[in-house]
């Protein structure tokens, strides 16, 4: 039986239409208008912020407006990369006298493993960096290396959830990106506020929980781009529906919207009306343009390593990340498939491989943002969820690796109010435990929110019968020593 489309719901019509809005554009519009979660009556003062991605005022003047997180799943070995330990090399092969918690007891060894790689001081600041990271060594005057990170947990998932969601090991919590877009909205209404650039080899360890919105509506979760072209499917309408026919469909939708508003005066917010397809068309154009690196100058493509097999894929994603924040995306994350920094064995081979893939693109991102004037307001994060132990896992030969270590490790930050050209904190003499100016993931989160103009104690979402915060009411401090 034929049904008049004007009498069907707009949502049903859109679900069955095929004139080129595409799943990506439609999902964005639905999220932007709150149709992926139940709406509620207007909030009382102090309750949840409006459920949309319109720009919202921060608590105070921000230093940062965007962030790019280069998350290094698996636990980069700080004592081989960013935290030189002469004593570790001096006592290489001797028994470690401290207590060690192993994740893999069957391969445990208490023999100290000195780094096989040389460290040298670089830049005007003199920060020491391993020879495995020559490109990052070249930007040390622009970054802050934190050498005293501490989760207190050796496991991957437990520490990842601590970093992303604020509580160690707990699932169902919004991640950092979700909190940022909930609290601040987005400068761009043509692109998702929170975007995830995934890896061709698959999901990172802990999967989609890395960008989950948890107990918040799906509006605030990360939008995942495909790891290869086309990075967004169905952006273009089919050839037979382009031009005049698409214009007719847009006009038809406009009639549906007007009829709906006429039938429900004053209730547009309850339905969270679907935005016009003029915005959808603009979003289609904006997304295609933002993801197209073909017209970037040859010098920029070389900077990111697009001219070399080892760096082309990750370099392309770093370049896309710059293009996204340049166009108003609030939060961008780059992930690696699995956990390639998890060097339990043959570290002499496996660690140089992942360094070659990521070092040049990561440094290029900082350099490119700086030369465009974007580093002043864009935070770049590089680091994993844990580090590695100073003792050998397995025998002291070419098969040696390092086990997990959440007691002390390194990350680096740049831009957006972070003090450049410095190191902060320290581990003990062999790099096992954070010993000076310890920084927890909650401190890290409080500091980043502060740079965005948000007080981690005031940014509240009501769910599950209580006030929820990123730091969950746990001890957390803004690490002002690393701020300009």
CORWODA-V86951 format. One record per residue. N is the residue number from 1. RES is the residue in one small letter. PHI is phi in degrees with one decimal (none if undefined). D_FIRST is the distance of its C-alpha to the first C-alpha in whole Angstrom. Layout:
# CORWODA-V86951
n=N res=RES phi=PHI d_first=D_FIRST
n=N res=RES phi=PHI d_first=D_FIRST
This chain:
# CORWODA-V86951
n=1 res=x phi=none d_first=0
n=2 res=x phi=-75.4 d_first=4
n=3 res=x phi=-118.2 d_first=6
n=4 res=x phi=-63.9 d_first=10
n=5 res=x phi=-61.7 d_first=12
n=6 res=x phi=-70.0 d_first=15
n=7 res=x phi=-96.8 d_first=14
n=8 res=x phi=-88.9 d_first=13
n=9 res=x phi=-70.2 d_first=17
n=10 res=x phi=-63.3 d_first=19
n=11 res=x phi=-64.7 d_first=20
n=12 res=x phi=-65.6 d_first=16
n=13 res=x phi=-61.3 d_first=16
n=14 res=x phi=-66.1 d_first=20
n=15 res=x phi=-64.6 d_first=19
n=16 res=x phi=-106.9 d_first=17
n=17 res=x phi=-84.1 d_first=18
n=18 res=x phi=-145.3 d_first=21
n=19 res=x phi=-102.4 d_first=23
n=20 res=x phi=103.6 d_first=26
n=21 res=x phi=-66.3 d_first=27
n=22 res=x phi=81.1 d_first=27
n=23 res=x phi=-61.3 d_first=28
n=24 res=x phi=-65.0 d_first=31
n=25 res=x phi=-64.0 d_first=31
n=26 res=x phi=-64.0 d_first=28
n=27 res=x phi=-59.8 d_first=30
n=28 res=x phi=-62.2 d_first=33
n=29 res=x phi=-64.1 d_first=31
n=30 res=x phi=-61.3 d_first=29
n=31 res=x phi=-65.7 d_first=33
n=32 res=x phi=-62.4 d_first=34
n=33 res=x phi=-97.3 d_first=32
n=34 res=x phi=81.2 d_first=33
n=35 res=x phi=-84.9 d_first=29
n=36 res=x phi=-97.5 d_first=30
n=37 res=x phi=-151.6 d_first=32
n=38 res=x phi=-67.6 d_first=32
n=39 res=x phi=-89.2 d_first=34
n=40 res=x phi=-127.4 d_first=36
n=41 res=x phi=-65.8 d_first=38
n=42 res=x phi=-50.8 d_first=41
n=43 res=x phi=-74.7 d_first=43
n=44 res=x phi=-76.6 d_first=47
n=45 res=x phi=-54.0 d_first=50
n=46 res=x phi=89.6 d_first=51
n=47 res=x phi=-92.4 d_first=47
n=48 res=x phi=-59.9 d_first=45
n=49 res=x phi=-67.6 d_first=45
n=50 res=x phi=-54.3 d_first=41
n=51 res=x phi=-86.2 d_first=39
n=52 res=x phi=-155.9 d_first=38
n=53 res=x phi=-110.0 d_first=40
n=54 res=x phi=-68.3 d_first=42
n=55 res=x phi=-55.8 d_first=46
n=56 res=x phi=-122.9 d_first=48
n=57 res=x phi=-70.7 d_first=51
n=58 res=x phi=-74.6 d_first=53
n=59 res=x phi=-71.3 d_first=56
n=60 res=x phi=-156.5 d_first=59
n=61 res=x phi=-57.8 d_first=59
n=62 res=x phi=-85.6 d_first=58
n=63 res=x phi=-96.4 d_first=60
n=64 res=x phi=-114.7 d_first=57
n=65 res=x phi=-122.1 d_first=53
n=66 res=x phi=-151.0 d_first=52
n=67 res=x phi=-145.1 d_first=53
n=68 res=x phi=-121.6 d_first=52
n=69 res=x phi=-106.7 d_first=53
n=70 res=x phi=-96.6 d_first=54
n=71 res=x phi=-86.6 d_first=54
n=72 res=x phi=-107.5 d_first=56
n=73 res=x phi=-59.6 d_first=55
n=74 res=x phi=117.7 d_first=57
n=75 res=x phi=97.3 d_first=61
n=76 res=x phi=-57.5 d_first=63
n=77 res=x phi=-77.0 d_first=66
n=78 res=x phi=-60.9 d_first=68
n=79 res=x phi=-73.6 d_first=71
n=80 res=x phi=-107.4 d_first=71
n=81 res=x phi=-126.7 d_first=69
n=82 res=x phi=-127.9 d_first=70
n=83 res=x phi=-133.9 d_first=72
n=84 res=x phi=-65.8 d_first=75
n=85 res=x phi=-132.0 d_first=78
n=86 res=x phi=-56.6 d_first=81
n=87 res=x phi=-66.5 d_first=82
n=88 res=x phi=-64.4 d_first=79
n=89 res=x phi=-69.5 d_first=81
n=90 res=x phi=-62.2 d_first=84
n=91 res=x phi=-102.7 d_first=84
n=92 res=x phi=-51.4 d_first=81
n=93 res=x phi=88.7 d_first=82
n=94 res=x phi=-91.0 d_first=83
n=95 res=x phi=-73.9 d_first=82
n=96 res=x phi=-79.7 d_first=80
n=97 res=x phi=-87.5 d_first=82
n=98 res=x phi=-84.5 d_first=79
n=99 res=x phi=-79.6 d_first=76
n=100 res=x phi=-128.1 d_first=73
n=101 res=x phi=-101.8 d_first=69
n=102 res=x phi=-100.1 d_first=68
n=103 res=x phi=-88.4 d_first=64
n=104 res=x phi=-124.7 d_first=65
n=105 res=x phi=-64.9 d_first=69
n=106 res=x phi=-66.4 d_first=69
n=107 res=x phi=-113.1 d_first=70
n=108 res=x phi=-67.1 d_first=71
n=109 res=x phi=-153.4 d_first=75
n=110 res=x phi=-99.1 d_first=77
n=111 res=x phi=-79.8 d_first=78
n=112 res=x phi=-66.4 d_first=78
n=113 res=x phi=-116.2 d_first=76
n=114 res=x phi=-66.2 d_first=77
n=115 res=x phi=-64.3 d_first=75
n=116 res=x phi=-74.6 d_first=76
n=117 res=x phi=-112.7 d_first=75
n=118 res=x phi=-84.9 d_first=77
n=119 res=x phi=-108.6 d_first=76
n=120 res=x phi=-146.4 d_first=78
n=121 res=x phi=-82.3 d_first=78
n=122 res=x phi=-136.6 d_first=76
n=123 res=x phi=69.3 d_first=75
n=124 res=x phi=-66.1 d_first=77
n=125 res=x phi=-78.1 d_first=76
n=126 res=x phi=76.7 d_first=77
n=127 res=x phi=-66.0 d_first=75
n=128 res=x phi=-85.6 d_first=75
n=129 res=x phi=-136.4 d_first=72
n=130 res=x phi=-68.9 d_first=72
n=131 res=x phi=-64.5 d_first=72
n=132 res=x phi=-72.9 d_first=69
n=133 res=x phi=-123.3 d_first=67
n=134 res=x phi=-65.6 d_first=69
n=135 res=x phi=-75.1 d_first=67
n=136 res=x phi=-64.5 d_first=66
n=137 res=x phi=-57.9 d_first=70
n=138 res=x phi=-77.1 d_first=70
n=139 res=x phi=-118.3 d_first=68
n=140 res=x phi=-60.8 d_first=70
n=141 res=x phi=-72.7 d_first=71
n=142 res=x phi=-110.0 d_first=67
n=143 res=x phi=-124.0 d_first=66
n=144 res=x phi=-116.2 d_first=67
n=145 res=x phi=-93.7 d_first=68
n=146 res=x phi=-97.6 d_first=67
n=147 res=x phi=-103.6 d_first=69
n=148 res=x phi=-130.9 d_first=69
n=149 res=x phi=-67.6 d_first=65
n=150 res=x phi=-154.1 d_first=65
n=151 res=x phi=-100.5 d_first=62
n=152 res=x phi=79.4 d_first=65
n=153 res=x phi=-130.2 d_first=62
n=154 res=x phi=-95.6 d_first=62
n=155 res=x phi=-76.0 d_first=59
n=156 res=x phi=-69.2 d_first=56
n=157 res=x phi=-60.2 d_first=53
n=158 res=x phi=-61.1 d_first=55
n=159 res=x phi=-78.8 d_first=57
n=160 res=x phi=-59.5 d_first=54
n=161 res=x phi=-67.4 d_first=52
n=162 res=x phi=-64.3 d_first=55
n=163 res=x phi=-64.8 d_first=55
n=164 res=x phi=-82.0 d_first=51
n=165 res=x phi=-109.8 d_first=51
n=166 res=x phi=94.4 d_first=54
n=167 res=x phi=-132.3 d_first=55
n=168 res=x phi=-63.1 d_first=56
n=169 res=x phi=78.1 d_first=54
n=170 res=x phi=-92.8 d_first=51
n=171 res=x phi=-92.7 d_first=47
n=172 res=x phi=81.3 d_first=44
n=173 res=x phi=-112.4 d_first=46
n=174 res=x phi=-66.2 d_first=45
n=175 res=x phi=-89.4 d_first=47
n=176 res=x phi=-51.5 d_first=50
n=177 res=x phi=-59.8 d_first=47
n=178 res=x phi=-63.7 d_first=45
n=179 res=x phi=-63.2 d_first=47
n=180 res=x phi=-64.9 d_first=48
n=181 res=x phi=-75.2 d_first=45
n=182 res=x phi=-64.2 d_first=44
n=183 res=x phi=-78.4 d_first=48
n=184 res=x phi=-120.7 d_first=48
n=185 res=x phi=69.2 d_first=44
n=186 res=x phi=-136.7 d_first=44
n=187 res=x phi=-66.7 d_first=46
n=188 res=x phi=-107.2 d_first=43
n=189 res=x phi=-103.5 d_first=40
n=190 res=x phi=-112.1 d_first=38
n=191 res=x phi=-136.2 d_first=39
n=192 res=x phi=-57.4 d_first=39
n=193 res=x phi=-75.4 d_first=42
n=194 res=x phi=-131.3 d_first=43
n=195 res=x phi=-124.7 d_first=43
n=196 res=x phi=-119.2 d_first=44
n=197 res=x phi=-102.2 d_first=45
n=198 res=x phi=-86.2 d_first=45
n=199 res=x phi=-100.1 d_first=47
n=200 res=x phi=-58.9 d_first=46
n=201 res=x phi=-81.9 d_first=48
n=202 res=x phi=125.2 d_first=45
n=203 res=x phi=-71.1 d_first=45
n=204 res=x phi=-73.3 d_first=48
n=205 res=x phi=-57.3 d_first=50
n=206 res=x phi=79.2 d_first=48
n=207 res=x phi=53.0 d_first=45
n=208 res=x phi=-70.7 d_first=42
n=209 res=x phi=-63.4 d_first=44
n=210 res=x phi=-63.3 d_first=46
n=211 res=x phi=-130.3 d_first=44
n=212 res=x phi=-71.9 d_first=42
n=213 res=x phi=-93.2 d_first=41
n=214 res=x phi=55.7 d_first=42
n=215 res=x phi=-79.8 d_first=42
n=216 res=x phi=-82.8 d_first=41
n=217 res=x phi=-62.3 d_first=37
n=218 res=x phi=-59.0 d_first=36
n=219 res=x phi=-49.5 d_first=36
n=220 res=x phi=-100.2 d_first=40
n=221 res=x phi=-83.6 d_first=40
n=222 res=x phi=-71.1 d_first=41
n=223 res=x phi=-93.6 d_first=38
n=224 res=x phi=-91.7 d_first=39
n=225 res=x phi=-90.6 d_first=40
n=226 res=x phi=-64.3 d_first=40
n=227 res=x phi=-78.1 d_first=43
n=228 res=x phi=-144.0 d_first=43
n=229 res=x phi=-73.5 d_first=41
n=230 res=x phi=-75.0 d_first=38
n=231 res=x phi=-72.4 d_first=39
n=232 res=x phi=-130.6 d_first=36
n=233 res=x phi=-80.9 d_first=33
n=234 res=x phi=63.6 d_first=30
n=235 res=x phi=-71.7 d_first=32
n=236 res=x phi=-94.7 d_first=31
n=237 res=x phi=-69.3 d_first=28
n=238 res=x phi=-58.1 d_first=27
n=239 res=x phi=-52.9 d_first=29
n=240 res=x phi=-76.6 d_first=26
n=241 res=x phi=-113.2 d_first=25
n=242 res=x phi=-82.3 d_first=28
n=243 res=x phi=71.9 d_first=30
n=244 res=x phi=-61.0 d_first=28
n=245 res=x phi=-64.8 d_first=25
n=246 res=x phi=-64.6 d_first=26
n=247 res=x phi=-61.0 d_first=27
n=248 res=x phi=-65.6 d_first=24
n=249 res=x phi=-64.2 d_first=22
n=250 res=x phi=-63.9 d_first=25
n=251 res=x phi=-63.9 d_first=25
n=252 res=x phi=-63.7 d_first=21
n=253 res=x phi=-62.9 d_first=22
n=254 res=x phi=-61.8 d_first=25
n=255 res=x phi=-64.4 d_first=23
n=256 res=x phi=-60.6 d_first=21
n=257 res=x phi=-63.0 d_first=24
n=258 res=x phi=-65.5 d_first=26
n=259 res=x phi=-64.5 d_first=23
n=260 res=x phi=-60.9 d_first=23
n=261 res=x phi=-65.1 d_first=27
n=262 res=x phi=-67.7 d_first=27
n=263 res=x phi=-80.0 d_first=25
n=264 res=x phi=-130.9 d_first=27
n=265 res=x phi=-62.5 d_first=31
n=266 res=x phi=79.5 d_first=33
n=267 res=x phi=-113.9 d_first=31
n=268 res=x phi=-62.6 d_first=30
n=269 res=x phi=-69.7 d_first=33
n=270 res=x phi=-64.3 d_first=31
n=271 res=x phi=-82.9 d_first=28
n=272 res=x phi=50.2 d_first=30
n=273 res=x phi=-51.1 d_first=28
n=274 res=x phi=-72.3 d_first=27
n=275 res=x phi=-65.1 d_first=30
n=276 res=x phi=-62.6 d_first=29
n=277 res=x phi=-79.0 d_first=29
n=278 res=x phi=-63.5 d_first=32
n=279 res=x phi=-67.5 d_first=33
n=280 res=x phi=-61.1 d_first=31
n=281 res=x phi=-64.0 d_first=32
n=282 res=x phi=-64.3 d_first=36
n=283 res=x phi=-66.6 d_first=36
n=284 res=x phi=-57.4 d_first=35
n=285 res=x phi=-65.1 d_first=38
n=286 res=x phi=-63.9 d_first=40
n=287 res=x phi=-66.3 d_first=39
n=288 res=x phi=-60.5 d_first=40
n=289 res=x phi=-67.8 d_first=43
n=290 res=x phi=-65.6 d_first=44
n=291 res=x phi=-91.4 d_first=44
n=292 res=x phi=-93.8 d_first=45
n=293 res=x phi=-95.9 d_first=49
n=294 res=x phi=-61.8 d_first=50
n=295 res=x phi=-91.9 d_first=51
n=296 res=x phi=-66.6 d_first=53
n=297 res=x phi=-57.5 d_first=57
n=298 res=x phi=-58.2 d_first=59
n=299 res=x phi=-64.6 d_first=61
n=300 res=x phi=-71.8 d_first=59
n=301 res=x phi=-63.3 d_first=57
n=302 res=x phi=-68.0 d_first=60
n=303 res=x phi=-55.3 d_first=61
n=304 res=x phi=-82.6 d_first=58
n=305 res=x phi=84.1 d_first=59
n=306 res=x phi=-71.7 d_first=56
n=307 res=x phi=-91.9 d_first=59
n=308 res=x phi=-127.9 d_first=60
n=309 res=x phi=-59.7 d_first=58
n=310 res=x phi=-64.8 d_first=59
n=311 res=x phi=-112.6 d_first=57
n=312 res=x phi=-60.0 d_first=55
n=313 res=x phi=-66.6 d_first=52
n=314 res=x phi=-68.9 d_first=53
n=315 res=x phi=-62.3 d_first=54
n=316 res=x phi=-62.3 d_first=51
n=317 res=x phi=-67.6 d_first=49
n=318 res=x phi=-63.3 d_first=52
n=319 res=x phi=-66.1 d_first=52
n=320 res=x phi=-61.3 d_first=48
n=321 res=x phi=-58.7 d_first=49
n=322 res=x phi=-61.8 d_first=52
n=323 res=x phi=-64.9 d_first=49
n=324 res=x phi=-69.4 d_first=47
n=325 res=x phi=-67.5 d_first=49
n=326 res=x phi=-62.8 d_first=51
n=327 res=x phi=-106.4 d_first=47
n=328 res=x phi=101.0 d_first=47
n=329 res=x phi=-71.5 d_first=46
n=330 res=x phi=-76.1 d_first=47
n=331 res=x phi=-141.9 d_first=48
n=332 res=x phi=-127.6 d_first=48
n=333 res=x phi=-122.4 d_first=48
n=334 res=x phi=-112.6 d_first=49
n=335 res=x phi=-118.2 d_first=49
n=336 res=x phi=-109.4 d_first=51
n=337 res=x phi=-65.7 d_first=50
n=338 res=x phi=66.2 d_first=51
n=339 res=x phi=-151.9 d_first=55
n=340 res=x phi=-68.6 d_first=57
n=341 res=x phi=-90.0 d_first=60
n=342 res=x phi=-87.7 d_first=60
n=343 res=x phi=-87.5 d_first=63
n=344 res=x phi=-75.0 d_first=64
n=345 res=x phi=-145.9 d_first=66
n=346 res=x phi=49.1 d_first=68
n=347 res=x phi=-63.3 d_first=68
n=348 res=x phi=-63.9 d_first=70
n=349 res=x phi=-102.0 d_first=67
n=350 res=x phi=-73.3 d_first=64
n=351 res=x phi=-67.9 d_first=65
n=352 res=x phi=-59.3 d_first=66
n=353 res=x phi=-64.3 d_first=63
n=354 res=x phi=-73.7 d_first=60
n=355 res=x phi=-65.3 d_first=63
n=356 res=x phi=-60.7 d_first=63
n=357 res=x phi=-71.2 d_first=59
n=358 res=x phi=-111.6 d_first=59
n=359 res=x phi=-61.4 d_first=62
n=360 res=x phi=-62.3 d_first=62
n=361 res=x phi=-62.7 d_first=58
n=362 res=x phi=-63.4 d_first=59
n=363 res=x phi=-66.1 d_first=62
n=364 res=x phi=-60.9 d_first=60
n=365 res=x phi=-58.7 d_first=58
n=366 res=x phi=-63.5 d_first=60
n=367 res=x phi=-61.3 d_first=62
n=368 res=x phi=-66.8 d_first=60
n=369 res=x phi=-59.2 d_first=58
n=370 res=x phi=-64.4 d_first=62
n=371 res=x phi=-71.1 d_first=63
n=372 res=x phi=-96.0 d_first=60
n=373 res=x phi=77.1 d_first=61
n=374 res=x phi=-93.0 d_first=58
n=375 res=x phi=-67.5 d_first=60
n=376 res=x phi=-61.2 d_first=61
n=377 res=x phi=-119.7 d_first=58
n=378 res=x phi=-118.7 d_first=56
n=379 res=x phi=-86.3 d_first=57
n=380 res=x phi=-113.1 d_first=57
n=381 res=x phi=-116.7 d_first=58
n=382 res=x phi=-131.3 d_first=59
n=383 res=x phi=161.2 d_first=59
n=384 res=x phi=-111.7 d_first=58
n=385 res=x phi=-88.4 d_first=58
n=386 res=x phi=-149.9 d_first=61
n=387 res=x phi=-118.3 d_first=64
n=388 res=x phi=-129.4 d_first=67
n=389 res=x phi=-73.7 d_first=70
n=390 res=x phi=-77.6 d_first=73
n=391 res=x phi=-94.3 d_first=74
n=392 res=x phi=-78.3 d_first=73
n=393 res=x phi=-99.8 d_first=70
n=394 res=x phi=90.5 d_first=72
n=395 res=x phi=-74.0 d_first=75
n=396 res=x phi=-83.3 d_first=77
n=397 res=x phi=-142.4 d_first=76
n=398 res=x phi=-66.1 d_first=73
n=399 res=x phi=-87.6 d_first=71
n=400 res=x phi=-64.0 d_first=71
n=401 res=x phi=-136.7 d_first=69
n=402 res=x phi=-132.7 d_first=68
n=403 res=x phi=-82.6 d_first=66
n=404 res=x phi=-63.7 d_first=64
n=405 res=x phi=-151.9 d_first=66
n=406 res=x phi=-97.3 d_first=64
n=407 res=x phi=-84.7 d_first=68
n=408 res=x phi=-171.3 d_first=68
n=409 res=x phi=-164.2 d_first=67
n=410 res=x phi=-122.2 d_first=66
n=411 res=x phi=-138.0 d_first=63
n=412 res=x phi=-135.8 d_first=63
n=413 res=x phi=-130.0 d_first=62
n=414 res=x phi=-147.8 d_first=62
n=415 res=x phi=76.2 d_first=61
n=416 res=x phi=59.9 d_first=60
n=417 res=x phi=99.5 d_first=63
n=418 res=x phi=-79.0 d_first=64
n=419 res=x phi=-69.9 d_first=68
n=420 res=x phi=-85.0 d_first=69
n=421 res=x phi=65.9 d_first=71
n=422 res=x phi=-146.5 d_first=72
n=423 res=x phi=-115.9 d_first=72
n=424 res=x phi=-138.2 d_first=71
n=425 res=x phi=76.8 d_first=72
n=426 res=x phi=-158.7 d_first=74
n=427 res=x phi=-95.2 d_first=74
n=428 res=x phi=-67.6 d_first=77
n=429 res=x phi=-65.1 d_first=79
n=430 res=x phi=-113.2 d_first=77
n=431 res=x phi=83.6 d_first=74
n=432 res=x phi=-84.7 d_first=73
n=433 res=x phi=-125.8 d_first=72
n=434 res=x phi=-63.5 d_first=71
n=435 res=x phi=-118.4 d_first=75
n=436 res=x phi=-132.5 d_first=75
n=437 res=x phi=51.1 d_first=72
n=438 res=x phi=-62.1 d_first=70
n=439 res=x phi=-122.0 d_first=66
n=440 res=x phi=-96.3 d_first=63
n=441 res=x phi=-56.4 d_first=59
n=442 res=x phi=-67.5 d_first=59
n=443 res=x phi=-63.4 d_first=62
n=444 res=x phi=-57.1 d_first=60
n=445 res=x phi=-66.5 d_first=57
n=446 res=x phi=-61.8 d_first=59
n=447 res=x phi=-68.3 d_first=61
n=448 res=x phi=-65.1 d_first=58
n=449 res=x phi=-59.4 d_first=56
n=450 res=x phi=-57.7 d_first=59
n=451 res=x phi=-65.6 d_first=59
n=452 res=x phi=-85.7 d_first=56
n=453 res=x phi=83.0 d_first=57
n=454 res=x phi=-118.4 d_first=56
n=455 res=x phi=-88.0 d_first=58
n=456 res=x phi=-63.5 d_first=56
n=457 res=x phi=-83.1 d_first=57
n=458 res=x phi=-94.0 d_first=55
n=459 res=x phi=-81.3 d_first=52
n=460 res=x phi=-125.0 d_first=50
n=461 res=x phi=-127.7 d_first=47
n=462 res=x phi=-88.4 d_first=46
n=463 res=x phi=-157.1 d_first=45
n=464 res=x phi=55.3 d_first=45
n=465 res=x phi=80.5 d_first=47
n=466 res=x phi=-153.2 d_first=50
n=467 res=x phi=-74.5 d_first=51
n=468 res=x phi=-109.9 d_first=50
n=469 res=x phi=-133.8 d_first=52
n=470 res=x phi=-57.6 d_first=52
n=471 res=x phi=-84.8 d_first=56
n=472 res=x phi=56.5 d_first=55
n=473 res=x phi=73.3 d_first=58
n=474 res=x phi=-79.6 d_first=60
n=475 res=x phi=-58.2 d_first=63
n=476 res=x phi=-154.0 d_first=63
n=477 res=x phi=-129.5 d_first=65
n=478 res=x phi=-75.5 d_first=64
n=479 res=x phi=-82.1 d_first=66
n=480 res=x phi=-68.9 d_first=68
n=481 res=x phi=-62.1 d_first=71
n=482 res=x phi=-101.4 d_first=68
n=483 res=x phi=-102.9 d_first=67
n=484 res=x phi=-77.4 d_first=69
